[in-house]
Amino acid sequence: MNPGMVLIWLSLVTAIGAVLSGYMGYRKSNISVGKLSRKLEITCLVLAGSSMLLLMYHLYTINASYSYVFEHSSADLEWYYRLSALWAGQEGSMLLWAVSIMTMLVIVERTHNATLSGTALMQTTRLISLSIVCVFLILLVLKNPFSAYHVLSDGSVGITNWNPFVQMYDVPYGQGMNPLLRNPWMAVHPPTLFLGYAAFTIPFAAAIGNLLTHDKRWEAIATNWMRIAWLFLTLGIGLGGFWAYEVLGWGAWFWSWDPVETSSLIPWITATAYLHAQLRYRHGEYGFVAPLLAVASFILVVFATFVTRSGMWASVHSWQDFTAESGIIALFLSVLILSSTFLLAKRYFEED
């Protein structure tokens, strides 16, 4: 049996259950349904976190029967490279991102439990964050990090992404990590960047909550997490520059305006602008600009993800050609832009 594959599926089921029960509990003011939603949320975090730890274990022990392990881990890699292989590919990095968002959401709920628990703002922030997690988990179900090799009826070896009960084919070795990634910066640059990306989710969800509920306390949630996102993104971009300088040269520069590199800089700029704008927001100004910048920062992060994973831009960071997963990210990005534009336009005309 393939327990990792099942864990990913159950994570998606519990995440969807948390969203639906949370929405119904809020709409009907049903406390018991609301409690069920929170239990499903924690269950989802435990399941997804367990799947991530299991994948790291397989990468460390080089269980190459899993295609992700075969592609990114090998016996000649040091232990820290094997663990770093978690974020060397799309599936592992998506899993890390999803687990990070859920962990941050739980922290938000615990931190603001005394002041915002049960409010429309917190419920909206929570449901939007969980909905975003659902998108990541859908991508993980479609391209499962626990896809496994197995023997087909004709004797050839294939890969299954859906059947956890097949007898897995024993692959004796892994092909290992891309040589460009075999650098000590690999252990810190990608996870730092992904933690920054994940942290942008909370300000976005809180800003949408403000646009829907007009609760000005959204800034208390958003600002601290925007600071965290800004810090991690700053470190991630800086560490990436050092890595590129060492490995790629780029004419003795740390920056080359690579498409993916540049797309990660743009949300850093909007996040910086938000951190300045929120100082005036507390004095009754920038009632439109502050949520606009919080929303734009997250949308730009999703756009950066699309640039990386769509293969439409030539970059040293790109992973693949345009696939169904790229299409889902494009659809997700479109929904974010359209819905956010509608809410922001509504707020703009309300202020006029």
N, C-alpha and C positions, 0 to 999 in steps of 0.2 A: 504493500500500500504506500501511497505517496501522501504523507500527512501534511506536508507544506502546501500542496495544492489545495487540500481541503481547508486549511487555515485561511488561505486567501479568499476562497469562496465564502466561508462563514463570516469573514471580516466584512465583506460587501453586504451580505444579508443583514448582519446586525447593524451596520451603518445605515442602510436604508430603513430598517425597522426603527432606529433611533430618530431619524428624520420624520418619518410618518407619525410615530407615536408622540413625538415632541410637538408636532404641528397640531395634532388632534387634541392633545392635552392642553395646549395653550388656547386654542379656539373655543374649546368647551369648558375651560377652567377646571379640568379634571386632574386633581392632584395625583391620583394613583397612576393614571396614564403617563403623567409627567415623570413620575418616579421610575416607571418602566423604561422610559426613553433614556434617562440618565444611566440606568443599569445596562441598557444595551450599548450605550456610548462607551462605558468602561469595559464591557465585554469585547467590544470591537477593538479597543486599544490593546487589551491583553492578547487577543487573537493575532492582530497585525504585528504587535511587538514580538510575540512568540515566533511568528513566521520569519521575522527579520533575524532574530537570534539563531533560528534553525538554519537559515540560509548562510549566515556567517560561519556556523559550525561546519556545514558542508564545504564551504570555500576553504576553510582552514584544513580540513581533513582530506580535501581534494576528492570528494565524491563525484567523479566526473560522469556518473550516470545521468546527472542533471545537466542539461545543455548550457545553462548559465555558468555553472561551475567549470564545465569543459572549456568554455570560451574565455574565461577570465582567471582561472587559477591553475597552478601547476607545481610540481614538486621542487622545481628550481627556484621558486620564489621564497623570499624571506617571509616570516610569519606575519609581519605587519603589511606586506603587500597582499598576502592572501586575504586578510581581513579588509583591506582597502578595496579589494575587488568588489565589495558590496556596492560601491558607487561607481564602478568602472563601466557599467552598462546601464541601459535604460531601465530595465526592470528593477534592479537593485536600488538605483537612485530614486525611482518613483516610490518604492516601498519605504525608504528612509524618509522621504518628503512627507508621505502620508502619516507615518508614525509620529513624526515631529509635529505636524499640525494638531493631531489628536492630543498629544502630550501638552502642547501649549494651550489648547482649549480647556483641558482639565485644570491647568494652573490658573487660567483666567477665571473659571467658575469658582475655584476655591478662594482666590484672592479677593474677588468682589462679591462673595457670597453674602456678606453682612449688609451691603448697601444696595445691590442690584438684583439679588436673587428673586426670581419670579416676575421681574419687570418685563415689559414688552421689549425693551432694548436688549436685555440679556438673552431673552428667548430668541429674538431675531438674530443676534450675533452668533448664538450657538447653532441655530438651524442652518444658517448660511455657511458657517465653517464646516459643519458635518456634510452639507451638500457638496462642498468642494472636495472633501475627503472621498465622497462616493465616486466622483469623477475619476480620481486617482485609482481607486480600487477597481473600477470598471476597466481601466486601462491595464491594470495588473491581471485581471481575469482573462482579458483578451490576449495578453502577452505575459503569461505566467512565469515568474522567476523559477518555478519548480517544474517547468516542462522537462520531460524525461525521455531518454532514449529507450526504445523497446523493440523487440523482434516482431516483424509483421508476419502475416500468414505465408508469404512467399519466401520467407527466410531473410529478407533484407531488413535493415535497421531504419526505423523511423522515429519521429518525435511526437509525443502526445502532449497536448495542452489541456485536455479535457477529461481524460480517464485516469483517475488516481489508483485504479486497481490492477493495472497491467503489471506484468513481470518486467521490471526494469532491466535493461541490458547493461552488463558490467563493462564500463569503459575504463581501461587500466590507467589512463593518464589524462591530463588536461593540457590544452595547447598553451595556456598561460595568458598573461596580460600583454596588451599592446606595448611594444618596447618604449614608445614615447611616454607611457604612463609609469614606467619603472623608475620613479624618482621619489625621493623622500617627501617632496611637496604633495605627492598624491595622497598622503595620509591626512593632510590637513586642509588643502585648498578646496576640493569638492565638498566635503561635509560642512565646512564653514559657509560656503556659498549656499548650499541647500538649506541650512538652518536659517540663513538670512531670508531666503525665498519663502520658507515656511512661515516665518514670523510676520511677513507682509499680509498674511491671511487675516489675522486678527484685526488690524486697523481697517482693512477693507470691509470686513463683516460688520464692525462697529459703525463705520461710516454709512453703510447701507441701512443699518438699524436706525441711525439718526435721520436719514432721509425718509424713512418710513414712519417713524414714531415722533420725530421732532424732540427727542430726549437729548438735551445738551450734555448729559453725563457721558456720552459716547467718547468724548475726548479723554476722560479719565482712563478708559480702556485702551484707546488707540495710541496715545502718545508714548506710553512706556514701551509698548510693543514695537512702535515705529523706531524708537531709539535702539531697541535690540536688533531689529532688522537692519537698520542703518549701520550699526556696529559690525555685525557679522558680514554684511555685504561689503563694507569697506575693507575688512580684513581679507575677505575672499578675493576681491579684485586685486588687492595689493600682493597677496601671496601668489596669485595667478601670474602677476607681472614678473615676479622673481623667477617663477618656474619657467615662463616663456623665455626670459633672458638667458637662463642657463641652458635650456634644451634647444630652443629654436633660433636664438641669436637675435633675429629681427633687426639686424643692422646696429647692434649694441644699444637698442632701445628696449624699454620695458613694455611699450605699447605700440600696437601696429594697426589699430582700428579694424581688427578682425570682426566680422559681423556678429559673432556670438559675444565676443568681448565687449563690443560697443553696446549691444542690446542689454547687457547687464549693467552698464554704466548709466543708462537712461533712467531706470527706476531709482538709482542712487541719487540722481539729480532731483527728481520729484520728491523723494523722501527727505532730502536736505531742505527743499523748499517748504515741505509740510512742517518740519521741526521749527522753522522760522515763523511760519504762518500761525501755528498754534499758540505762540506767545501773544499774538494780537487777538486770537479767537477768544481767549480768556477775558479779554476786555470788551467783548461784544462785537468785534470786527471779524471779517472774513468768514461769515456764516455760510457762504457758498464755496469759497476757495479752499478752506480746510478739508471738508469732505471730498471735494473734487480731487485734491492732491493725494489723499489717502486711497481713493478708488483708483485713480490713474496709476499709482505706484504698483498696485497688485496686478492690474491689467497688463502693465508693461512687463511684469515678471512672467506672466503667462505668455506674452508675446515672445519674450526671450527664450522661453521653453520651446515654443513653436519654431523659432529660428534654429535652435539646436537640434530638434528632433524631426524636422520636416525634410531635411536634406535639400531644401530649395536655395540655400545660400552656401557657397563654397567656404568652408571654414575648417580649421584644424580641430575644432570642437564638435563638428557634426558627426552624427552616429549612423545615419541611414538615409535611404531614399524615402520619398513620400509613401506612406502606408496608411492602412485603415486607422491605426493609432494616431497618426499625424492628422487625419481627417477629424477624429474626435476632438483633438486639442484645438483644431481650427474652429470646429462647431462651438466648443466651450468658450473660446475667445470671442466668437461672434455674439453669443448669448450674453456674455459679460458686458461687451461694449454696448449692445442695444439696450439692455435693461438698465444699465448704469446711466446711459445717456438720457433715457426717459426720466429716471428719477431725478437726475441733476437738473434737467431742463425744467421739470416741475418745481423744484426748489428755487431755481433762478427766477421764474416768473412769479412765484409766491412772494419772494423778497421785493420784487418790483411793485 
